[in-house]
Amino acid sequence: MKSFFTSTLDYILKQAVKPVAVYFLFFWSFIEAWFIIPIPPDVILAPMTLAKPNKAFFYANVTTIASVMGCLLYTSDAADE
């Protein structure tokens, strides 16, 4: 069981250093604020900041902006009903 978690963490860390990970983080944060998803964007944010600690504030800002945009979309949909 330990090897499963170790290999999963290694895979996530390899994916977190790719440039596409920022777009996925933005997308996941946006969708998580709009829908009820049981997996928060912190699951993606933590490995990304572990892989590149100097970009931690950038990743946190991306997550925050996407979450606020998703929330605004959700509230605008709710106001129309």
C-alpha positions in Angstrom: 0.0 0.0 0.0 2.9 2.4 0.7 4.3 1.9 -2.8 0.9 2.9 -4.2 0.9 6.2 -2.4 4.6 6.8 -3.2 4.1 6.1 -6.9 1.0 8.3 -6.9 2.8 11.2 -5.2 5.7 10.8 -7.7 3.3 10.9 -10.6 1.5 14.0 -9.2 4.8 15.8 -8.6 5.9 15.1 -12.2 2.6 16.4 -13.5 2.8 19.5 -11.3 5.9 20.9 -12.9 4.4 20.9 -16.3 3.2 24.3 -17.6 -0.3 22.8 -18.3 -0.8 22.3 -14.6 -1.5 26.0 -14.1 -4.4 25.8 -16.5 -5.7 22.7 -14.9 -5.5 24.4 -11.5 -7.4 27.4 -12.8 -10.1 25.1 -14.4 -10.5 23.0 -11.3 -10.8 26.0 -9.0 -13.4 27.6 -11.2 -15.5 24.4 -11.5 -15.1 23.7 -7.8 -16.6 27.1 -6.9 -19.4 26.6 -9.4 -20.4 23.0 -8.6 -20.3 21.0 -5.4 -17.2 18.9 -5.9 -15.8 16.9 -2.9 -12.2 17.4 -4.0 -10.9 20.9 -3.3 -8.2 22.5 -5.5 -5.8 22.2 -2.6 -5.1 18.7 -3.7 -3.6 20.1 -6.9 -2.2 23.3 -5.3 -0.1 21.5 -2.6 2.0 19.4 -5.0 2.5 22.3 -7.3 3.9 24.5 -4.5 6.1 21.6 -3.4 7.5 21.2 -6.9 8.1 25.0 -7.3 8.0 26.8 -3.9 9.1 30.1 -5.5 5.8 30.2 -7.4 3.6 29.5 -4.4 2.0 32.9 -4.3 1.3 32.9 -8.1 -0.4 29.5 -7.7 -2.4 30.8 -4.8 -3.5 33.9 -6.7 -4.5 31.7 -9.7 -6.6 29.5 -7.4 -8.2 32.6 -5.7 -9.1 34.4 -8.9 -10.6 31.3 -10.5 -12.6 30.5 -7.4 -14.0 34.1 -7.3 -14.9 34.0 -11.0 -16.7 30.7 -10.5 -18.5 32.1 -7.5 -19.6 35.1 -9.5 -20.9 32.9 -12.3 -22.8 30.8 -9.8 -24.4 33.8 -8.1 -25.3 35.4 -11.4 -27.0 32.1 -12.4 -28.9 32.0 -9.1 -30.0 35.7 -9.5 -31.6 34.9 -12.8 -33.9 32.3 -11.3 
